[in-house]
Each structure stands twice: as C-alpha cells, then as structure tokens.
C-alpha cells in the first residue's frame, strides 16, 4: 500500500465502524481499514477527534477556529 509522511485519522473513536446486522466479512473489512490507517504513516500519525455537532455547541461558540489560537494536537 501507499505510505505518507503524515496520516490523519478522523473520528478515531468510531473505528472500527459497527452497525446492526453487520456481517462477519464487513466487520473484518473495517478492521482492515483500521490496520491500513495505523500502518501507513512514515513519520507522523495524528488522531483527530470529531467536532461537536453544530447544535451541540454553546450559542456563544465561534463557528470557525480563531487563527491566533494554539493548535490542538
């Protein structure tokens, strides 16, 4: 498979994905996807949490990140 200098895994808490009536082979494919994601970074591997849903944010929260804020990693 292809490698990259940096790999970002988004919504890592959702991996492997599962659903009702999932077949064994479908779950195995989800595990394969997770394995590939974890093994393709040459230097940096980032786990990125999902942002809360817009309706879950407080009314005073900004909709876009502040460019002067510190990065979250």
N, C-alpha and C positions, 0 to 999 in steps of 0.2 A: 504494500500500500504506500501511498504518498505520505511524506513527512512534512512538517512545517516547523519553522523556528519557534513560533508561538501557537498554542492551541487554547481556545476559549471554550469552556463547556458551560453552556447556558442552562439555567434551571436544573442544575445537577441533582437536586433533591427529587426530581421526577424520573430519574434514571435508575434502573430500567423501568420503562413505562409498563403499566399493567392495566387491564380492563376486564370487565365481566365477559365470560365465555371465551377468554383468550386460550388459544390452542398452545400446546407444548412447543411447537416449532416457532410460533410467533414470539413466545417469551424467550426462546433461545436466540432469536434474531435480535431482540432487544439487548440481551447480554452481549452479543457480538458487537453491536453498535457501541455499547459502553466500553468494551475492550479496545476497540479501534480508537475511540476518543482518548482513552487514557494512555495509549502507547504511541501516538503519532507526534508528540512534541519533541523537538530536538533540544530545546533549551528551556522554554517557559511553558508551564501548564497553569491556566487560570480557571478557577471555579467561580462562576458569576451567579449570584442569587437573582431571582426574578424581582422586579419592582412590584410593589403592591398595585393592585388594580386601581385605576383612577378613582373609582367610587370609594375605595378604602382610604385614600389619602385625606388628611385633615383639610378643611376648607382653606386654611391659610398656607398650605404647602405650595411650593412653586411647581409649575408643570414642566419646566426644563431645568437641568442642572446649572448651578452657578459656575461660570467658567473660572472664577477665582477660588473655588473651593478645592480642598485636598482630594486627590483621587482615593477611591475606596478599594484597596486591594491589600 
